Structure formats: structure tokens, C-alpha cells
Amino acid sequence: MNPNLQLARLLQLASPALPVGAYTYSQGLECAVESSIIRDEASAGRWIADLMQHGIGCYEAALMAAWSAGDFAEIECLNAEFLASRESAELRAETVQMGFSMRRLLRDLRDENLVPVATLVEALPEVAFPTVWSGIASRWQIEPEAALTAHPWSWAENQVMAALKTVPLGQAAGQRLLAELGRQIPDAAVNALNLPKTQWSNFTPTFAIACARHETQYSRLFRS
């Protein structure tokens, strides 16, 4: 594939215009603001960076590798593991809803190259968002390292936007946060690709507690 077309496809996958409703979720960040764990720009940056380092990317890296190898049994297993790893009802509902929307987008794109992805995910009773996202990136011949740069970037951008609304923070603070997070993402992508299966982990207990508490939070803007 033409490198410029690869870049265009990658930008499409990372775009906030992707019709999956990511902007409606904060993934516990709103509860962290309510609990004063996040109070300002610095604490927001720590929360997002820590979660990106310890909880984001490992499963996505494995899914990218499995799609590249055409290992459909491994993809199905990793999808089930990802769903099982969602600690709260809202977190699980989020990835299932976004996975459903991404699966519908597969049909709407009318791209014959994506038929193998559609065939697999249509057979799954529930599909996690990273499963479909990684499949599309692989079929569009996007290099795994590039895909694992774009995926956490898109997630981090959504987290920063949630912080702007809930802390609240100014636009300049948001750009500073994105600049710092962007500096960390390339190393995180390389580490994720090289991480052995025995070290995969999403053990982030404070994050899990925040997501669970958000379910009963009295006043909130986001769905998770």
C-alpha cells in the first residue's frame, strides 16, 4: 500500500470522527475528579500517563500480532480475555458498545479488503472495540508500531478532552498534556510490541475502583 494512503487510513482510525461514541466515555476519570484525585493539569497528566503505561496497549499489541499472523483462534481468545478484564459493568458495556459500532462500520465501509475481519467478528456474540480496530488496521496494512502509536493517542486525546470538561482545564493546558503524552507514546508502543505474554497486565486497581464508583456517582457528564 502507498505509504501516504497508509497514513491517511491511520488518521481515519485515530480520528474523533470515528462513529463509535468514544467522546461519551471518561473511563473513570470523571470519578477521579469528583474524588479530588485529579485536581489540576499536573494531576490529570499523572493519571492519564500512569493509566497509559500500566493499563493500555498490552492487549492491543497482542491483537495486532494475532491479526497480522492470521491466527483467528488466538484473536477469539484475546477478545474473550479483554472482555473478561473489564472490571466494572460500565467499562464492559463501553467496549461492547464501541465494538458493536465498529463492527457496523465494517459493513458500512464496503471495503472488500475488510471481509476477513467482518467474517470473524460477525461470528462473535460480543466483540471488544480493540478487536475490530486492530483487525481493520491490519487489513489496511498499517504497521503494528504505527497502529500502536495511533491507538493510545486516540485514547489519550479522549481522556484529555474529558479532563478539560470536568476539572476543568483550559485549551492550552490540554495541548500541553497532549504534547507530553505524545512524547511518551512511541516508547510505549515499542514496549508493548516486545512484551512477552507472561508480562501482559492491566492491573490498575485505583482505575477499577474509580470506574465502579462512577456507576453510582450522583452528578456526571459521561457514560463511564
DASULQUI-V56500 format. One record per residue. N is the residue number from 1. RES is the residue in one small letter. OMEGA is omega in radians with two decimals (999 if undefined). Layout:
n=[N & N]
res=[RES & RES]
omega=[OMEGA & OMEGA]
//
This chain:
n=[1 & 2 & 3 & 4 & 5 & 6 & 7 & 8 & 9 & 10 & 11 & 12 & 13 & 14 & 15 & 16 & 17 & 18 & 19 & 20 & 21 & 22 & 23 & 24 & 25 & 26 & 27 & 28 & 29 & 30 & 31 & 32 & 33 & 34 & 35 & 36 & 37 & 38 & 39 & 40 & 41 & 42 & 43 & 44 & 45 & 46 & 47 & 48 & 49 & 50 & 51 & 52 & 53 & 54 & 55 & 56 & 57 & 58 & 59 & 60 & 61 & 62 & 63 & 64 & 65 & 66 & 67 & 68 & 69 & 70 & 71 & 72 & 73 & 74 & 75 & 76 & 77 & 78 & 79 & 80 & 81 & 82 & 83 & 84 & 85 & 86 & 87 & 88 & 89 & 90 & 91 & 92 & 93 & 94 & 95 & 96 & 97 & 98 & 99 & 100 & 101 & 102 & 103 & 104 & 105 & 106 & 107 & 108 & 109 & 110 & 111 & 112 & 113 & 114 & 115 & 116 & 117 & 118 & 119 & 120 & 121 & 122 & 123 & 124 & 125 & 126 & 127 & 128 & 129 & 130 & 131 & 132 & 133 & 134 & 135 & 136 & 137 & 138 & 139 & 140 & 141 & 142 & 143 & 144 & 145 & 146 & 147 & 148 & 149 & 150 & 151 & 152 & 153 & 154 & 155 & 156 & 157 & 158 & 159 & 160 & 161 & 162 & 163 & 164 & 165 & 166 & 167 & 168 & 169 & 170 & 171 & 172 & 173 & 174 & 175 & 176 & 177 & 178 & 179 & 180 & 181 & 182 & 183 & 184 & 185 & 186 & 187 & 188 & 189 & 190 & 191 & 192 & 193 & 194 & 195 & 196 & 197 & 198 & 199 & 200 & 201 & 202 & 203 & 204 & 205 & 206 & 207 & 208 & 209 & 210 & 211 & 212 & 213 & 214 & 215 & 216 & 217 & 218 & 219 & 220 & 221 & 222 & 223 & 224]
res=[m & n & p & n & l & q & l & a & r & l & l & q & l & a & s & p & a & l & p & v & g & a & y & t & y & s & q & g & l & e & c & a & v & e & s & s & i & i & r & d & e & a & s & a & g & r & w & i & a & d & l & m & q & h & g & i & g & c & y & e & a & a & l & m & a & a & w & s & a & g & d & f & a & e & i & e & c & l & n & a & e & f & l & a & s & r & e & s & a & e & l & r & a & e & t & v & q & m & g & f & s & m & r & r & l & l & r & d & l & r & d & e & n & l & v & p & v & a & t & l & v & e & a & l & p & e & v & a & f & p & t & v & w & s & g & i & a & s & r & w & q & i & e & p & e & a & a & l & t & a & h & p & w & s & w & a & e & n & q & v & m & a & a & l & k & t & v & p & l & g & q & a & a & g & q & r & l & l & a & e & l & g & r & q & i & p & d & a & a & v & n & a & l & n & l & p & k & t & q & w & s & n & f & t & p & t & f & a & i & a & c & a & r & h & e & t & q & y & s & r & l & f & r & s]
omega=[3.07 & -3.10 & 3.13 & 3.08 & 3.05 & 3.13 & 3.13 & 3.12 & 3.14 & 3.10 & 3.10 & -3.14 & -3.11 & -3.03 & 3.03 & 3.09 & 3.09 & -2.97 & 3.13 & 3.08 & -3.10 & -3.07 & -3.11 & -3.07 & 3.05 & -3.13 & 3.07 & -3.10 & -3.14 & 3.08 & 3.10 & 3.05 & 3.13 & -3.11 & -3.14 & 2.96 & 3.02 & -3.08 & -3.01 & -3.11 & -3.08 & -3.11 & 3.06 & 3.13 & 3.13 & -3.11 & -3.07 & -3.12 & 3.13 & -3.14 & 3.11 & -3.10 & -2.99 & -3.03 & -3.06 & 2.96 & -3.04 & 3.13 & 3.13 & 3.11 & 3.13 & 3.13 & 3.10 & -3.13 & -3.12 & 3.10 & -3.14 & -3.14 & -3.10 & -3.10 & -3.03 & 3.10 & 3.12 & 3.11 & 3.13 & 3.12 & -3.13 & 3.09 & 3.12 & 3.13 & 3.13 & 3.11 & -3.13 & -3.10 & -3.14 & -2.95 & -3.10 & -3.14 & -3.12 & 3.13 & -3.14 & 3.13 & 3.14 & -3.07 & 3.09 & 3.12 & -3.14 & 3.06 & 3.08 & 3.14 & 3.13 & 3.09 & 3.08 & 3.11 & 3.09 & 3.13 & -3.05 & 3.13 & 3.09 & -3.12 & -3.10 & 3.12 & -3.08 & -3.11 & 3.12 & 3.09 & -3.13 & -3.13 & -3.13 & -3.01 & 3.09 & -3.12 & -3.11 & 3.12 & 3.04 & -3.11 & 3.12 & -3.13 & -3.12 & 3.13 & -3.13 & -3.13 & -3.12 & 3.10 & 3.12 & 3.14 & -3.14 & -3.13 & 3.06 & 3.04 & 3.07 & -3.12 & -3.10 & -3.13 & 3.11 & 3.13 & -3.13 & 2.91 & -3.09 & -3.07 & 3.10 & 3.07 & 3.13 & 3.10 & -3.11 & 3.11 & 3.12 & 3.11 & 3.12 & 3.11 & 3.08 & 3.12 & 3.13 & -3.07 & -2.96 & -3.08 & -0.14 & 3.09 & 3.09 & -3.11 & -3.14 & 3.09 & 3.10 & 3.13 & 3.07 & 3.11 & -3.13 & 3.11 & -3.14 & 3.11 & 3.10 & 3.10 & -3.09 & -2.99 & -3.12 & 3.10 & 3.12 & 3.13 & 3.12 & 3.13 & 3.14 & -3.14 & -3.06 & -3.07 & 3.10 & -3.06 & -3.12 & -3.12 & 3.07 & -3.13 & 2.98 & -3.08 & -3.13 & -2.98 & 3.13 & 3.07 & -3.13 & 3.12 & 3.13 & 3.13 & 3.13 & -3.14 & -3.13 & -3.10 & -3.13 & 3.13 & -3.01 & -3.08 & -3.10 & 3.11 & -2.95 & -3.10 & 3.10 & 999]
//
